[in-house]
Amino acid sequence: MEGKTLARVGAIIFVSVAITATAIEMTRKEERPAVRPTPVLEEAPDPLREGQRRCQQMGEAAARDGECLRIWAETRDRFLGSRTAPRRADEGR
Protein backbone atom coordinates (compact mmCIF):
# COMPACT_ATOMS: atom_id res chain seq x y z
CA MET A 1 0.00 0.00 0.00
CA GLU A 2 1.18 3.38 -0.82
CA GLY A 3 1.36 6.17 1.71
CA LYS A 4 -1.49 8.12 0.10
CA THR A 5 -3.83 5.14 0.18
CA LEU A 6 -2.92 4.39 3.78
CA ALA A 7 -3.64 8.00 4.75
CA ARG A 8 -7.03 7.88 2.99
CA VAL A 9 -7.99 4.63 4.75
CA GLY A 10 -6.92 6.13 8.09
CA ALA A 11 -8.98 9.28 7.43
CA ILE A 12 -12.04 7.19 6.48
CA ILE A 13 -11.71 5.10 9.66
CA PHE A 14 -11.30 8.26 11.77
CA VAL A 15 -14.39 9.91 10.23
CA SER A 16 -16.39 6.68 10.67
CA VAL A 17 -15.47 6.47 14.36
CA ALA A 18 -16.32 10.16 14.85
CA ILE A 19 -19.73 9.77 13.18
CA THR A 20 -20.50 6.64 15.22
CA ALA A 21 -19.53 8.35 18.50
CA THR A 22 -21.68 11.37 17.59
CA ALA A 23 -24.67 9.18 16.77
CA ILE A 24 -24.34 7.27 20.05
CA GLU A 25 -24.04 10.51 22.04
CA MET A 26 -27.09 12.05 20.35
CA THR A 27 -29.31 9.03 21.02
CA ARG A 28 -28.29 8.72 24.66
CA LYS A 29 -30.89 10.08 27.05
CA GLU A 30 -29.54 12.00 29.98
CA GLU A 31 -31.29 11.32 33.26
CA ARG A 32 -31.94 14.44 35.23
CA PRO A 33 -31.69 14.21 38.98
CA ALA A 34 -34.97 14.45 40.82
CA VAL A 35 -35.55 18.03 41.92
CA ARG A 36 -37.03 18.42 45.36
CA PRO A 37 -38.60 21.75 46.17
CA THR A 38 -36.87 23.55 49.00
CA PRO A 39 -39.13 24.15 51.96
CA VAL A 40 -40.09 27.75 52.55
CA LEU A 41 -39.88 28.76 56.16
CA GLU A 42 -42.15 31.56 57.20
CA GLU A 43 -40.81 33.80 59.89
CA ALA A 44 -42.91 34.65 62.89
CA PRO A 45 -44.31 38.16 62.57
CA ASP A 46 -42.03 40.68 64.27
CA PRO A 47 -44.03 43.48 65.93
CA LEU A 48 -41.01 45.79 65.74
CA ARG A 49 -40.73 45.31 61.97
CA GLU A 50 -44.47 45.90 61.55
CA GLY A 51 -44.14 49.11 63.58
CA GLN A 52 -41.19 50.20 61.44
CA ARG A 53 -43.23 49.68 58.28
CA ARG A 54 -46.15 51.65 59.73
CA CYS A 55 -43.86 54.52 60.64
CA GLN A 56 -42.25 54.41 57.21
CA GLN A 57 -45.65 54.77 55.57
CA MET A 58 -46.50 57.74 57.80
CA GLY A 59 -43.74 59.82 56.25
CA GLU A 60 -42.90 63.12 58.01
CA ALA A 61 -45.77 62.69 60.47
CA ALA A 62 -43.83 59.80 62.05
CA ALA A 63 -41.27 62.30 63.43
CA ARG A 64 -44.01 63.70 65.68
CA ASP A 65 -45.52 60.34 66.63
CA GLY A 66 -44.45 59.08 70.07
CA GLU A 67 -44.88 55.42 69.13
CA CYS A 68 -42.62 55.82 66.09
CA LEU A 69 -39.99 57.57 68.19
CA ARG A 70 -40.07 54.66 70.63
CA ILE A 71 -39.82 52.11 67.81
CA TRP A 72 -36.86 53.95 66.28
CA ALA A 73 -35.14 54.08 69.66
CA GLU A 74 -35.61 50.33 70.11
CA THR A 75 -34.32 49.68 66.60
CA ARG A 76 -31.27 51.83 67.28
CA ASP A 77 -30.65 50.01 70.57
CA ARG A 78 -30.86 46.62 68.87
CA PHE A 79 -28.49 47.72 66.12
CA LEU A 80 -25.95 49.29 68.44
CA GLY A 81 -26.33 46.61 71.11
CA SER A 82 -27.28 48.78 74.07
CA ARG A 83 -26.80 47.38 77.54
CA THR A 84 -30.42 47.77 78.61
CA ALA A 85 -32.88 45.08 77.66
CA PRO A 86 -34.94 46.30 74.70
CA ARG A 87 -38.67 46.55 75.05
CA ARG A 88 -40.74 44.84 72.43
CA ALA A 89 -43.03 46.91 70.25
CA ASP A 90 -46.12 45.10 71.59
CA GLU A 91 -45.27 45.83 75.26
CA GLY A 92 -46.74 48.79 77.06
CA ARG A 93 -50.00 48.92 75.14
ZIHU-V423713 format. One record per residue. PHI is phi in whole degrees, -180 to 180 (none if undefined). PSI is psi in whole degrees, -180 to 180 (NA if undefined). OMEGA is omega in radians with two decimals (none if undefined). Layout:
phi={PHI/PHI}
psi={PSI/PSI}
omega={OMEGA/OMEGA}
This chain:
phi={none/-80/-65/-66/-66/-63/-65/-66/-63/-62/-65/-64/-64/-62/-63/-62/-64/-64/-66/-63/-64/-65/-64/-65/-66/-72/-86/-74/-94/-91/-84/-89/-68/-64/-98/-100/-68/-78/-69/-99/-97/-91/-79/-68/-61/-100/-61/-66/-64/-64/-65/-62/-66/-63/-67/-63/-73/-73/74/-67/-65/-66/-68/-106/-91/-63/-65/-66/-62/-67/-63/-65/-65/-66/-62/-62/-65/-65/-67/-85/71/-66/-77/-79/-70/-72/-85/-79/-65/-90/-85/80/-100}
psi={139/167/-37/-43/-42/-40/-40/-43/-42/-41/-41/-42/-43/-47/-40/-45/-41/-42/-41/-44/-39/-43/-42/-43/-37/-30/-13/131/129/126/126/141/147/129/120/134/140/136/140/120/124/132/150/142/132/115/-32/-44/-40/-40/-39/-42/-40/-44/-36/-39/-22/-24/-136/-26/-23/-26/-19/-1/124/-38/-41/-39/-39/-42/-43/-37/-42/-40/-45/-42/-39/-43/-44/-11/55/160/-26/149/127/143/144/155/-26/-1/152/14/NA}
omega={3.11/3.14/3.14/-3.13/3.12/3.11/3.13/3.12/3.11/3.11/3.13/3.11/3.13/3.14/3.13/3.12/3.14/3.12/3.13/3.13/3.11/3.14/3.12/-3.12/-3.12/-3.12/-3.13/3.12/-3.13/3.13/3.12/3.11/3.14/-3.12/3.08/3.11/3.11/-3.13/3.12/3.13/3.12/3.13/3.06/-3.13/-3.14/-3.12/3.12/3.13/3.12/3.09/3.10/3.13/3.12/-3.14/3.12/-3.12/-3.14/3.14/-3.09/-3.13/-3.14/3.14/3.13/-3.11/-3.11/3.13/3.12/3.11/3.12/3.13/3.13/3.11/3.12/3.10/3.12/3.14/3.10/-3.10/-3.10/3.11/-3.12/-3.07/3.14/3.13/-3.12/3.05/3.09/-3.09/-3.10/3.10/3.04/3.10/none}
